[in-house]
Amino acid sequence: LGLTGTIHATWRYAMKAVAASTVLFSSSLAAFAAMPERVQFVGSIQHDNLTPITFDLHLPSKQSATLKLADGSTLELVTPGGQASPDGARIRLLSPAGEIMHTATVPDPSLASTSFAYKICNGQVTYMSPAPAVVQDCGA
């Protein structure tokens, strides 16, 4: 009778461990399946009254890209899942001197596409997301 009780207790413990393992495996599998192969970044940068810079970039998941702009500033794009931004996308605008002008995060590990625009007027940065169809000139 004591041996039977021990076997039943061991069986219940083993079933609980299997159930817990299945839940953990299912949730990690769902997170893995949700990550897209590529992330699309669509947007524009309007710097003072210069011609806007527009882009439509597709980056592989867990990757990043750096765009050097004509005025010397830099746009950094990071897709979700990598070390730099594990839980979402990161967008960062740096001045020609390398100072951070703006950082935005999109907290969505399954992000497939995002749109945004920057308007820089006399050194003041305005971030818009989603990007409007037309970004007004600085005088407007």
Buried (B, 14 or more C-beta within 10 A) or exposed (E): EEEEEEEEEEEEEEEEEEEEEEEEEEEEEEEEEEBBEEBBBBBBBBBEEEEBBEEEBBBBBBBBBEBEBEBEBBBBBBBBBBEEBEEBBBBBBBBEEEEEBEEBBBEBBBBBBBBBBBBBBEEEBBBBBEBEEEBEEBEE
